[in-house]
Amino acid sequence: MTTDLKTADIGLIQRILPHRYPFLLVDRVTDIDGCESALGIKNVTMNEPHFQGHFPGKPIMPGVTIIEAMAQTSAVMVGVSMDTADQNLLVYFMAIEKCKFRRMVVPGDRLMLRVKTLRGKPGGKVWRFGGVAEVEGELACEAEFTAMMELPSE
């Protein structure tokens, strides 16, 4: 395990991920420990478009967007570790498993996205991650997911 933890601010995140508003779902990634683990931060705000219909009068962050935020955190972790900024890294879901939702996430919450690599290595295309999403220390979601990551030249 490395001790040189890294952080990705929104500028670096946008240089690694192709996602943009309204589908960029992570604001900062901290505690990046190589390709092993990282902590993503998502500030949930009422002006996000999914709250218009999910649900009128009772805005709740859709579960699929929580899982997507965990996946984006994982991709940033790998991107920082493999120095893929400005290389158009593409990430595709292959599987989502063991997913459970435990708490609603609402505007005003700060979603803490803890991810770790279960399988995968630099240079490899298929990665498996485990993630948990918490609000104020309370578990909101947990899941394992598999993704394929590739650079356009591959």
Secondary structure as UniProt FT lines:
FT   STRAND          6..8
FT   HELIX           10..16
FT   TURN            21..22
FT   STRAND          28..33
FT   TURN            34..36
FT   STRAND          37..43
FT   TURN            46..47
FT   HELIX           49..52
FT   TURN            56..57
FT   HELIX           63..82
FT   TURN            85..86
FT   STRAND          90..101
FT   TURN            107..108
FT   STRAND          110..119
FT   TURN            122..123
FT   STRAND          126..135
FT   TURN            136..137
FT   STRAND          138..150
FT   TURN            152..153
//
